[in-house]
Every structure is written in structure tokens, then in C-alpha cells.
């Protein structure tokens, strides 16, 4: 079953975060991920607001976790640490 990678982000330092985004994009593509939403318009209905919201679809939970654990994504995270406040969850999609 496919899985969604859902991130809520507040960028606090644009330059290193741009490096994160470039490497993360590469890692996500390498693991079969496709972006469904990436920083577009949103309406916060509950919980703390984060101005950047990202949703990517992966072929499976395992593919999404492998992406997160990959050397490329871990390198990307090195640029995000200290440059953003973030939450990330991977959730299996319903079989439609």
C-alpha cells in the first residue's frame, strides 16, 4: 500500500534550508516519492501553524522509511537542523 510523508515546517534560516530542500528532493525521487503538496496555500484548522506543509506519496511505508534513513536524506537533514522547526510523519494510505 502507498504511504504519505507529511511534514509541517517553519523555516528559520533560508540558506541552509535551501540546501536541505535540494538534497531531500533528490532522496525522495530516488525512493519513488512524488510530491503532492509543497508549500502551497493552506488553512490551519487545528494545532500549531507551520507555514510550510509538504506531502509526498511513496510506493510503501517501507520506501518512505528507507528514504528517511538513506545517506542522501541524512545529509539533507544536516542542513535542516538549526534551520527549521519541523514535524514529520509517515502514514499508510487507505486502499481505495
LINPE-V117266 format. One record per backbone hydrogen bond with DSSP energy under -0.5 kcal/mol. CO is the residue of the C=O (numbers start at 0). NH is the residue of the N-H. E is the energy in kcal/mol with one decimal. If there is no record, write none. Layout:
co:CO nh:NH e:E
co:CO nh:NH e:E
This chain:
co:1 nh:92 e:-2.9
co:2 nh:57 e:-3.0
co:3 nh:5 e:-0.6
co:3 nh:90 e:-2.7
co:4 nh:6 e:-0.5
co:4 nh:55 e:-2.0
co:5 nh:88 e:-2.3
co:6 nh:53 e:-2.6
co:7 nh:86 e:-2.0
co:8 nh:51 e:-2.3
co:9 nh:84 e:-2.6
co:12 nh:16 e:-1.5
co:13 nh:17 e:-2.1
co:14 nh:18 e:-1.2
co:15 nh:19 e:-2.1
co:16 nh:20 e:-2.9
co:17 nh:21 e:-2.1
co:18 nh:22 e:-2.1
co:19 nh:23 e:-3.2
co:20 nh:24 e:-2.3
co:21 nh:25 e:-1.6
co:22 nh:26 e:-2.5
co:23 nh:27 e:-2.8
co:24 nh:28 e:-2.2
co:25 nh:29 e:-2.4
co:26 nh:30 e:-1.0
co:27 nh:30 e:-0.7
co:27 nh:32 e:-2.9
co:28 nh:31 e:-1.8
co:33 nh:56 e:-3.0
co:36 nh:54 e:-2.6
co:42 nh:44 e:-0.6
co:50 nh:52 e:-0.5
co:51 nh:8 e:-3.5
co:52 nh:38 e:-2.9
co:53 nh:6 e:-2.8
co:54 nh:35 e:-3.4
co:54 nh:36 e:-1.9
co:55 nh:4 e:-2.8
co:56 nh:33 e:-2.0
co:57 nh:2 e:-2.0
co:59 nh:63 e:-1.9
co:60 nh:64 e:-2.6
co:61 nh:65 e:-2.5
co:62 nh:66 e:-2.0
co:63 nh:67 e:-2.2
co:64 nh:68 e:-2.4
co:65 nh:69 e:-0.8
co:66 nh:69 e:-1.1
co:69 nh:73 e:-2.5
co:70 nh:74 e:-2.1
co:71 nh:75 e:-2.1
co:72 nh:76 e:-2.7
co:73 nh:77 e:-1.2
co:74 nh:78 e:-0.7
co:75 nh:78 e:-1.6
co:75 nh:79 e:-1.2
co:76 nh:80 e:-2.3
co:79 nh:82 e:-2.4
co:79 nh:83 e:-1.0
co:82 nh:11 e:-2.7
co:82 nh:12 e:-1.8
co:84 nh:9 e:-2.7
co:86 nh:7 e:-2.2
co:88 nh:5 e:-3.2
co:90 nh:3 e:-3.3
co:93 nh:95 e:-0.7
